[in-house]
Amino acid sequence: QVQLVESGGGLVQAGGSLRLSCAASGVTSFSNDAMAWFRQAPGKEREFAAAITWNGRNASYADSVKGRFSISTDNAKNTVYLQMNSLKPEDTGVYYCAAGYWMRGRYSPSEWWGQGTQVTVSS
């Protein structure tokens, strides 16, 4: 059984930083070789933010976060991180961790999602 547990959300002022963590259990590099962060702002659809393969060789970012966010993995801890710098009010939303696949040069989602962690950026 796959379980994804996010942590690290909170309230931060614009220009500040947060680091989100996603502890993954039941996930292996064979079953789901990539992990991702998605986010959902109030009243909007869930959108892709960043993804990475467990071996760290491949990563991708949404244009809206490129240069400000950085995704990384700690295989020993089965944990994925999202370092978020230079935060803007439009980054506010619930951030979800997901386990999926790296196919044809991009992240492809599976059925596994975490419960989400709230990030609020004040202006």
Salt bridges, closest charged atoms under 4 A:
GLU47 OE2 - ARG39 NE 2.75
ASP63 OD1 - LYS66 NZ 3.18
ASP91 OD1 - ARG39 NH1 2.79
ASP91 OD2 - ARG68 NH1 2.74
